[in-house]
Amino acid sequence: MSFKGTASKSSSGASMSKYDVEVEARLKTLEAAVSALQAHTHESSGGDCGALAAALRAEFPGKFGEGSKNAL
């Protein structure tokens, strides 16, 4: 008794088992998720840090002065 093969074919034409097909589907899903994450951006005000630096200098005098290793 002979059965007609129902194995899927890869892009190169090789036969793929059911497991291979499942793994390929998972891989495509992961690749799509990675692509979406790489394209994702966050809105940023890109604001000036000068106000923050001034506030830190005022709060901690002498800590962020000119020539200090912690200079802002």
Biopython code that builds the backbone (N, CA, C, O; Angstrom):
import numpy as np
from Bio.PDB.StructureBuilder import StructureBuilder

atoms = [
    (1, "MET", "N", (0.848, -1.161, 0.000)),
    (1, "MET", "CA", (0.000, 0.000, 0.000)),
    (1, "MET", "C", (0.905, 1.238, 0.000)),
    (1, "MET", "O", (1.807, 1.353, 0.830)),
    (2, "SER", "N", (0.674, 2.100, -0.875)),
    (2, "SER", "CA", (1.503, 3.277, -1.010)),
    (2, "SER", "C", (0.704, 4.524, -0.646)),
    (2, "SER", "O", (-0.481, 4.637, -0.962)),
    (3, "PHE", "N", (1.374, 5.451, 0.021)),
    (3, "PHE", "CA", (0.733, 6.699, 0.417)),
    (3, "PHE", "C", (1.380, 7.829, -0.351)),
    (3, "PHE", "O", (2.597, 7.881, -0.526)),
    (4, "LYS", "N", (0.544, 8.715, -0.793)),
    (4, "LYS", "CA", (1.078, 9.891, -1.470)),
    (4, "LYS", "C", (1.628, 10.830, -0.408)),
    (4, "LYS", "O", (0.938, 11.119, 0.569)),
    (5, "GLY", "N", (2.854, 11.311, -0.577)),
    (5, "GLY", "CA", (3.479, 12.204, 0.395)),
    (5, "GLY", "C", (2.770, 13.540, 0.486)),
    (5, "GLY", "O", (2.373, 14.119, -0.525)),
    (6, "THR", "N", (2.617, 14.015, 1.695)),
    (6, "THR", "CA", (1.972, 15.318, 1.897)),
    (6, "THR", "C", (2.918, 16.289, 2.588)),
    (6, "THR", "O", (2.491, 17.301, 3.143)),
    (7, "ALA", "N", (4.200, 15.970, 2.547)),
    (7, "ALA", "CA", (5.181, 16.841, 3.200)),
    (7, "ALA", "C", (5.241, 18.184, 2.492)),
    (7, "ALA", "O", (5.112, 18.273, 1.270)),
    (8, "SER", "N", (5.434, 19.204, 3.273)),
    (8, "SER", "CA", (5.600, 20.539, 2.707)),
    (8, "SER", "C", (6.975, 20.654, 2.081)),
    (8, "SER", "O", (7.860, 19.834, 2.328)),
    (9, "LYS", "N", (7.137, 21.673, 1.276)),
    (9, "LYS", "CA", (8.424, 21.912, 0.618)),
    (9, "LYS", "C", (9.000, 23.233, 1.114)),
    (9, "LYS", "O", (8.281, 24.217, 1.285)),
    (10, "SER", "N", (10.303, 23.235, 1.340)),
    (10, "SER", "CA", (10.978, 24.469, 1.733)),
    (10, "SER", "C", (11.197, 25.335, 0.506)),
    (10, "SER", "O", (10.877, 24.932, -0.612)),
    (11, "SER", "N", (11.740, 26.520, 0.714)),
    (11, "SER", "CA", (12.004, 27.412, -0.417)),
    (11, "SER", "C", (13.031, 26.816, -1.378)),
    (11, "SER", "O", (13.070, 27.169, -2.556)),
    (12, "SER", "N", (13.865, 25.904, -0.858)),
    (12, "SER", "CA", (14.857, 25.273, -1.727)),
    (12, "SER", "C", (14.311, 24.017, -2.399)),
    (12, "SER", "O", (14.997, 23.401, -3.214)),
    (13, "GLY", "N", (13.055, 23.627, -2.054)),
    (13, "GLY", "CA", (12.450, 22.454, -2.666)),
    (13, "GLY", "C", (12.593, 21.192, -1.847)),
    (13, "GLY", "O", (12.082, 20.144, -2.241)),
    (14, "ALA", "N", (13.280, 21.264, -0.709)),
    (14, "ALA", "CA", (13.464, 20.078, 0.134)),
    (14, "ALA", "C", (12.179, 19.787, 0.901)),
    (14, "ALA", "O", (11.427, 20.697, 1.249)),
    (15, "SER", "N", (11.944, 18.516, 1.155)),
    (15, "SER", "CA", (10.767, 18.128, 1.932)),
    (15, "SER", "C", (10.924, 18.579, 3.374)),
    (15, "SER", "O", (12.024, 18.575, 3.928)),
    (16, "MET", "N", (9.804, 18.968, 3.971)),
    (16, "MET", "CA", (9.816, 19.420, 5.360)),
    (16, "MET", "C", (8.826, 18.581, 6.162)),
    (16, "MET", "O", (7.699, 18.347, 5.725)),
    (17, "SER", "N", (9.258, 18.131, 7.338)),
    (17, "SER", "CA", (8.374, 17.372, 8.213)),
    (17, "SER", "C", (7.374, 18.312, 8.865)),
    (17, "SER", "O", (7.495, 19.533, 8.754)),
    (18, "LYS", "N", (6.387, 17.740, 9.544)),
    (18, "LYS", "CA", (5.398, 18.552, 10.254)),
    (18, "LYS", "C", (6.103, 19.433, 11.278)),
    (18, "LYS", "O", (5.742, 20.598, 11.443)),
    (19, "TYR", "N", (7.107, 18.888, 11.969)),
    (19, "TYR", "CA", (7.875, 19.655, 12.945)),
    (19, "TYR", "C", (8.584, 20.820, 12.263)),
    (19, "TYR", "O", (8.581, 21.940, 12.775)),
    (20, "ASP", "N", (9.185, 20.557, 11.119)),
    (20, "ASP", "CA", (9.886, 21.612, 10.375)),
    (20, "ASP", "C", (8.925, 22.738, 10.001)),
    (20, "ASP", "O", (9.276, 23.915, 10.086)),
    (21, "VAL", "N", (7.723, 22.376, 9.592)),
    (21, "VAL", "CA", (6.724, 23.372, 9.211)),
    (21, "VAL", "C", (6.353, 24.220, 10.428)),
    (21, "VAL", "O", (6.236, 25.441, 10.319)),
    (22, "GLU", "N", (6.165, 23.572, 11.600)),
    (22, "GLU", "CA", (5.838, 24.306, 12.829)),
    (22, "GLU", "C", (6.966, 25.247, 13.221)),
    (22, "GLU", "O", (6.723, 26.394, 13.595)),
    (23, "VAL", "N", (8.201, 24.759, 13.136)),
    (23, "VAL", "CA", (9.362, 25.584, 13.489)),
    (23, "VAL", "C", (9.478, 26.756, 12.523)),
    (23, "VAL", "O", (9.778, 27.873, 12.946)),
    (24, "GLU", "N", (9.249, 26.525, 11.251)),
    (24, "GLU", "CA", (9.314, 27.593, 10.248)),
    (24, "GLU", "C", (8.269, 28.664, 10.546)),
    (24, "GLU", "O", (8.547, 29.857, 10.420)),
    (25, "ALA", "N", (7.061, 28.239, 10.941)),
    (25, "ALA", "CA", (6.007, 29.205, 11.267)),
    (25, "ALA", "C", (6.399, 30.025, 12.494)),
    (25, "ALA", "O", (6.186, 31.237, 12.521)),
    (26, "ARG", "N", (6.966, 29.379, 13.501)),
    (26, "ARG", "CA", (7.421, 30.104, 14.704)),
    (26, "ARG", "C", (8.527, 31.080, 14.347)),
    (26, "ARG", "O", (8.538, 32.213, 14.828)),
    (27, "LEU", "N", (9.450, 30.652, 13.515)),
    (27, "LEU", "CA", (10.553, 31.514, 13.104)),
    (27, "LEU", "C", (10.039, 32.750, 12.382)),
    (27, "LEU", "O", (10.503, 33.859, 12.643)),
    (28, "LYS", "N", (9.089, 32.568, 11.479)),
    (28, "LYS", "CA", (8.530, 33.713, 10.756)),
    (28, "LYS", "C", (7.848, 34.682, 11.720)),
    (28, "LYS", "O", (7.949, 35.898, 11.557)),
    (29, "THR", "N", (7.148, 34.139, 12.732)),
    (29, "THR", "CA", (6.485, 34.981, 13.730)),
    (29, "THR", "C", (7.520, 35.772, 14.521)),
    (29, "THR", "O", (7.353, 36.970, 14.748)),
    (30, "LEU", "N", (8.593, 35.095, 14.941)),
    (30, "LEU", "CA", (9.655, 35.776, 15.689)),
    (30, "LEU", "C", (10.340, 36.845, 14.843)),
    (30, "LEU", "O", (10.622, 37.941, 15.329)),
    (31, "GLU", "N", (10.605, 36.530, 13.589)),
    (31, "GLU", "CA", (11.243, 37.506, 12.706)),
    (31, "GLU", "C", (10.365, 38.737, 12.519)),
    (31, "GLU", "O", (10.870, 39.858, 12.471)),
    (32, "ALA", "N", (9.053, 38.534, 12.413)),
    (32, "ALA", "CA", (8.136, 39.667, 12.275)),
    (32, "ALA", "C", (8.141, 40.511, 13.542)),
    (32, "ALA", "O", (8.107, 41.740, 13.471)),
    (33, "ALA", "N", (8.184, 39.852, 14.713)),
    (33, "ALA", "CA", (8.206, 40.580, 15.986)),
    (33, "ALA", "C", (9.502, 41.381, 16.125)),
    (33, "ALA", "O", (9.473, 42.525, 16.578)),
    (34, "VAL", "N", (10.615, 40.802, 15.748)),
    (34, "VAL", "CA", (11.904, 41.501, 15.821)),
    (34, "VAL", "C", (11.896, 42.700, 14.883)),
    (34, "VAL", "O", (12.375, 43.778, 15.235)),
    (35, "SER", "N", (11.356, 42.507, 13.705)),
    (35, "SER", "CA", (11.288, 43.608, 12.738)),
    (35, "SER", "C", (10.443, 44.750, 13.285)),
    (35, "SER", "O", (10.796, 45.921, 13.141)),
    (36, "ALA", "N", (9.319, 44.401, 13.917)),
    (36, "ALA", "CA", (8.453, 45.429, 14.496)),
    (36, "ALA", "C", (9.168, 46.165, 15.623)),
    (36, "ALA", "O", (9.048, 47.385, 15.737)),
    (37, "LEU", "N", (9.912, 45.440, 16.457)),
    (37, "LEU", "CA", (10.645, 46.071, 17.555)),
    (37, "LEU", "C", (11.763, 46.976, 17.033)),
    (37, "LEU", "O", (12.010, 48.048, 17.586)),
    (38, "GLN", "N", (12.430, 46.546, 15.978)),
    (38, "GLN", "CA", (13.503, 47.366, 15.412)),
    (38, "GLN", "C", (12.954, 48.655, 14.811)),
    (38, "GLN", "O", (13.636, 49.679, 14.811)),
    (39, "ALA", "N", (11.745, 48.609, 14.306)),
    (39, "ALA", "CA", (11.143, 49.795, 13.696)),
    (39, "ALA", "C", (10.493, 50.700, 14.738)),
    (39, "ALA", "O", (10.145, 51.842, 14.436)),
    (40, "HIS", "N", (10.327, 50.203, 15.954)),
    (40, "HIS", "CA", (9.642, 50.947, 17.012)),
    (40, "HIS", "C", (10.510, 52.099, 17.515)),
    (40, "HIS", "O", (11.714, 51.943, 17.719)),
    (41, "THR", "N", (9.890, 53.236, 17.708)),
    (41, "THR", "CA", (10.593, 54.386, 18.268)),
    (41, "THR", "C", (9.755, 54.983, 19.381)),
    (41, "THR", "O", (8.552, 54.739, 19.465)),
    (42, "HIS", "N", (10.384, 55.753, 20.216)),
    (42, "HIS", "CA", (9.698, 56.449, 21.296)),
    (42, "HIS", "C", (9.740, 57.933, 21.007)),
    (42, "HIS", "O", (10.753, 58.473, 20.565)),
    (43, "GLU", "N", (8.633, 58.570, 21.264)),
    (43, "GLU", "CA", (8.589, 60.020, 21.130)),
    (43, "GLU", "C", (9.459, 60.609, 22.232)),
    (43, "GLU", "O", (9.360, 60.204, 23.390)),
    (44, "SER", "N", (10.286, 61.536, 21.882)),
    (44, "SER", "CA", (11.156, 62.175, 22.859)),
    (44, "SER", "C", (11.107, 63.672, 22.648)),
    (44, "SER", "O", (11.098, 64.169, 21.522)),
    (45, "SER", "N", (11.076, 64.375, 23.768)),
    (45, "SER", "CA", (11.061, 65.825, 23.651)),
    (45, "SER", "C", (12.426, 66.331, 23.200)),
    (45, "SER", "O", (12.551, 67.422, 22.643)),
    (46, "GLY", "N", (13.455, 65.506, 23.454)),
    (46, "GLY", "CA", (14.796, 65.912, 23.056)),
    (46, "GLY", "C", (15.204, 67.204, 23.723)),
    (46, "GLY", "O", (16.006, 67.975, 23.197)),
    (47, "GLY", "N", (14.629, 67.422, 24.902)),
    (47, "GLY", "CA", (14.827, 68.676, 25.615)),
    (47, "GLY", "C", (16.255, 68.936, 26.032)),
    (47, "GLY", "O", (17.121, 68.063, 25.984)),
    (48, "ASP", "N", (16.462, 70.160, 26.439)),
    (48, "ASP", "CA", (17.765, 70.610, 26.886)),
    (48, "ASP", "C", (17.992, 70.127, 28.316)),
    (48, "ASP", "O", (17.109, 70.262, 29.162)),
    (49, "CYS", "N", (19.130, 69.585, 28.583)),
    (49, "CYS", "CA", (19.459, 69.099, 29.922)),
    (49, "CYS", "C", (20.012, 70.210, 30.798)),
    (49, "CYS", "O", (20.346, 69.973, 31.959)),
    (50, "GLY", "N", (20.113, 71.405, 30.266)),
    (50, "GLY", "CA", (20.668, 72.527, 31.021)),
    (50, "GLY", "C", (19.901, 72.824, 32.289)),
    (50, "GLY", "O", (20.507, 73.129, 33.316)),
    (51, "ALA", "N", (18.572, 72.741, 32.243)),
    (51, "ALA", "CA", (17.758, 73.013, 33.428)),
    (51, "ALA", "C", (18.029, 71.973, 34.512)),
    (51, "ALA", "O", (18.115, 72.315, 35.691)),
    (52, "LEU", "N", (18.162, 70.726, 34.126)),
    (52, "LEU", "CA", (18.463, 69.671, 35.085)),
    (52, "LEU", "C", (19.847, 69.883, 35.685)),
    (52, "LEU", "O", (20.021, 69.752, 36.896)),
    (53, "ALA", "N", (20.830, 70.206, 34.854)),
    (53, "ALA", "CA", (22.184, 70.441, 35.345)),
    (53, "ALA", "C", (22.208, 71.619, 36.319)),
    (53, "ALA", "O", (22.891, 71.561, 37.341)),
    (54, "ALA", "N", (21.473, 72.677, 36.013)),
    (54, "ALA", "CA", (21.410, 73.841, 36.907)),
    (54, "ALA", "C", (20.771, 73.474, 38.235)),
    (54, "ALA", "O", (21.221, 73.922, 39.289)),
    (55, "ALA", "N", (19.720, 72.658, 38.186)),
    (55, "ALA", "CA", (19.051, 72.227, 39.422)),
    (55, "ALA", "C", (19.985, 71.373, 40.278)),
    (55, "ALA", "O", (20.004, 71.504, 41.502)),
    (56, "LEU", "N", (20.749, 70.511, 39.641)),
    (56, "LEU", "CA", (21.694, 69.679, 40.386)),
    (56, "LEU", "C", (22.807, 70.518, 40.998)),
    (56, "LEU", "O", (23.210, 70.296, 42.140)),
    (57, "ARG", "N", (23.301, 71.489, 40.226)),
    (57, "ARG", "CA", (24.344, 72.381, 40.760)),
    (57, "ARG", "C", (23.826, 73.170, 41.958)),
    (57, "ARG", "O", (24.554, 73.377, 42.929)),
    (58, "ALA", "N", (22.568, 73.612, 41.891)),
    (58, "ALA", "CA", (21.982, 74.384, 42.996)),
    (58, "ALA", "C", (21.766, 73.502, 44.222)),
    (58, "ALA", "O", (21.984, 73.935, 45.353)),
    (59, "GLU", "N", (21.344, 72.281, 43.994)),
    (59, "GLU", "CA", (21.049, 71.359, 45.109)),
    (59, "GLU", "C", (22.325, 70.839, 45.766)),
    (59, "GLU", "O", (22.356, 70.618, 46.976)),
    (60, "PHE", "N", (23.372, 70.646, 44.976)),
    (60, "PHE", "CA", (24.627, 70.090, 45.477)),
    (60, "PHE", "C", (25.787, 71.007, 45.111)),
    (60, "PHE", "O", (26.587, 70.671, 44.238)),
    (61, "PRO", "N", (25.890, 72.160, 45.767)),
    (61, "PRO", "CA", (26.963, 73.101, 45.424)),
    (61, "PRO", "C", (28.347, 72.470, 45.647)),
    (61, "PRO", "O", (28.573, 71.762, 46.628)),
    (62, "GLY", "N", (29.246, 72.742, 44.729)),
    (62, "GLY", "CA", (30.608, 72.229, 44.840)),
    (62, "GLY", "C", (30.785, 70.823, 44.286)),
    (62, "GLY", "O", (31.918, 70.387, 44.082)),
    (63, "LYS", "N", (29.711, 70.114, 44.040)),
    (63, "LYS", "CA", (29.822, 68.743, 43.526)),
    (63, "LYS", "C", (30.022, 68.702, 42.022)),
    (63, "LYS", "O", (30.678, 67.794, 41.511)),
    (64, "PHE", "N", (29.466, 69.673, 41.303)),
    (64, "PHE", "CA", (29.503, 69.644, 39.853)),
    (64, "PHE", "C", (30.143, 70.899, 39.277)),
    (64, "PHE", "O", (29.717, 71.400, 38.236)),
    (65, "GLY", "N", (31.139, 71.392, 39.940)),
    (65, "GLY", "CA", (31.799, 72.616, 39.503)),
    (65, "GLY", "C", (32.741, 72.358, 38.324)),
    (65, "GLY", "O", (33.015, 71.217, 37.952)),
    (66, "GLU", "N", (33.215, 73.443, 37.765)),
    (66, "GLU", "CA", (34.184, 73.361, 36.670)),
    (66, "GLU", "C", (35.437, 72.635, 37.154)),
    (66, "GLU", "O", (35.902, 72.863, 38.271)),
    (67, "GLY", "N", (35.977, 71.767, 36.317)),
    (67, "GLY", "CA", (37.200, 71.057, 36.643)),
    (67, "GLY", "C", (36.974, 69.851, 37.544)),
    (67, "GLY", "O", (37.909, 69.092, 37.801)),
    (68, "SER", "N", (35.780, 69.667, 38.017)),
    (68, "SER", "CA", (35.476, 68.504, 38.863)),
    (68, "SER", "C", (35.367, 67.270, 37.989)),
    (68, "SER", "O", (34.982, 67.361, 36.824)),
    (69, "LYS", "N", (35.705, 66.115, 38.550)),
    (69, "LYS", "CA", (35.563, 64.880, 37.773)),
    (69, "LYS", "C", (34.095, 64.583, 37.536)),
    (69, "LYS", "O", (33.763, 63.767, 36.677)),
    (70, "ASN", "N", (33.205, 65.232, 38.286)),
    (70, "ASN", "CA", (31.777, 65.050, 38.141)),
    (70, "ASN", "C", (31.127, 66.223, 37.405)),
    (70, "ASN", "O", (29.922, 66.440, 37.532)),
    (71, "ALA", "N", (31.899, 66.964, 36.652)),
    (71, "ALA", "CA", (31.383, 68.179, 36.004)),
    (71, "ALA", "C", (30.231, 67.843, 35.070)),
    (71, "ALA", "O", (30.254, 66.841, 34.355)),
    (72, "LEU", "N", (29.234, 68.699, 35.095)),
    (72, "LEU", "CA", (28.086, 68.531, 34.193)),
    (72, "LEU", "C", (28.226, 69.450, 33.013)),
    (72, "LEU", "O", (27.363, 69.463, 32.135)),
]
sb = StructureBuilder()
sb.init_structure("model")
sb.init_model(0)
sb.init_chain("A")
sb.init_seg("    ")
for serial, (resi, resn, name, xyz) in enumerate(atoms, 1):
    if name == "N":
        sb.init_residue(resn, " ", resi, " ")
    sb.init_atom(name, np.array(xyz, "f"), 0.0, 1.0, " ", f" {name:<3s}", serial, name[0])
structure = sb.get_structure()
